[in-house]
């Protein structure tokens, strides 16, 4: 039931985005550090063998939509868990760079070929060659996550730094984005 609920919510979000309606957001001060620890703790509770290296400040508060930001964090952490090497830790680094919150999530994994990397933020795309498909995925998570990041005055990017797959989330850390 939970999986179906996530699927329906993702399809509705994608429909709003593709029709230009945007996602409903409610900005408030959110401690990104606390929210990130909560998402990581939930993953560890569900997958006890999962290990994280956490480099997270005690507090980093930004204006954000708490539920949507949790959605982005869960997507990124879930992707690292699903697609990373099972015997390696997921590295989670959060810091402030000027007026921007920067979250980097990296895991040991194969480089995603250029064509697939260019399309990974597109809706309803299949998994890149060499990456196993997830039964819990419609290919919408990164598409929606990038839109949420941009609605927060930031972005979401992919990079590869041998042997790490790296996703970098930036979020505006000052006044609410326009």
N, C-alpha and C positions, 0 to 999 in steps of 0.2 A: 504494500500500500504506500509506504514511504517513497519507494523508487518511482512508482507511477505518479505520485504527487509531484516529485521533482521533475519528471518528464513533462507533465502538463504545464507546470510553472515555467519551464524553459521554453516550451513552444509558445506560450502566451507572451513571454518576454521578447522572443525573437520576432513574433508577429508585430508587437508594438514598435520594435526598432525598425523593421523592414517597411512599415507603413509610415515611418517618420513621426510617430506619436511620442517617442521617447519613453523612458521609464519613470514612474512616479518616485520621487525622492523626498525625504524629510531630513534636512540637515540639523545636526546638533553636535555639541562637543563629544568626541569619542576618543577614549584612550586606546590607541591602536595597539600599544604593547599588551594591555590587558586582554583585548579582543583576540589578538594573535595567540597568546598563551592559551586561551580557552579553546580555540580551534585546534591547536596542536595537542592539547590534553585530550580532547575528544577523539582525535585520530589514534593516539596511543592507547586509549581505553578500548577502542574497537579493534586495534591491530597491535597487540602487546609487543610483538617482535620489532616493530618500527622504532627507529632511533632518530632523534633530532639533535643536531648541534645548534644550540640557540645562542645567538648574539643579539639580544633584545634589550633596549634600555628599560629602566624601571618604569618610565612613563613617557609617552609621546602622544600628545593630544592634538587632534585635528578636527575641523568641521567636516562631518560626514553623515551619510545615511548608514546607521549601524547595521541594519539587516542586509542591505546591498553590499556593504563592505565585507561582512561575514561570508556572503555568497562568493565573493571574489577570493577571499582567503581559503575557503573550503575547496574551491575549484583548483587553485594552485597547489595546495598541499595534497589534495587527492590525486592530481596528475603526477606529482613527484613520487607519491607512494606507488601508484599503479605502474609507472613507466620507468622508475629508477631501479638500479641493481639492488636486489633484495638484501644482500649482505653489507650494504653501504648505508651510512647515515645520510639523511637529508639535512642540508645546511640552510639555516634560516637566519638572515641578517637584516636587522632593521636599524635605520639611522636617519637623522635629519641632515639634509644638505641644503643650507640656506633656509628658504621658506618652503622646502619640499620634503615630504616624508618619502624615504626610499626603502623598499622591501625587496630583497634578493633571495630567491629560493632556488637552490641548486641541488642536483642529484647526479650521481654517476649514471651515465646513459649514453646511448649511441647518438652521433650527430644526425640531425634530421636533414635530409637532402634539401637543397635550395628551393626547388619547386614546391615541395610540401611545406617547408618553413614559410614561404611566401603566402600560402593559402591557409595556414593553421588557425588564423583568426576569422576565417570565412565561415558562414553558417552551413550546417549539414554536410560537412566534408568528412570523408572517410579518414581512417588513421593513416599516417605516413607509412611508406614502405619500411618494413622492419620493426614497426611499432605495433604491438598487439592491441586489438580493439578491446574496449571495456564494455561489459554488459550493462553498465550504468551510464552509458554515454550516448547522446544523440548527435554529438559533434557540435554542440552549441555553447559549451561551458566557456571556452576561451573567447568566442565571439561576444558573448554577453559580458564577460569579465572586462574585456577591453573597453566596451561601451561604458560600463560603470566607472572604470578608471577615468575615462575622458570626461564623464559628467562631474567628476570630482577634481577637474583641472589637472589631470595627470595623464598617464598612459601605461600600457602594458607591452613589454617587448620580450622577444626570445633572442638568445645568443648561445653559442657553443664555445666553451673554453676547455679543451681536452683535459680530462675526460668528463667534464661537467656540462649538463644541460642547465641553462640559467634563464630564469624568468625574472625580469625586473619590473616591479610595480612602482610607479611614482604617483603621488597624490599631493595636491595643493595643501600646504600646512598653515596657511594664514587665513585671511578672510574667505568666506564662502565664495566658491567660484561662480561666475556669472552664467 
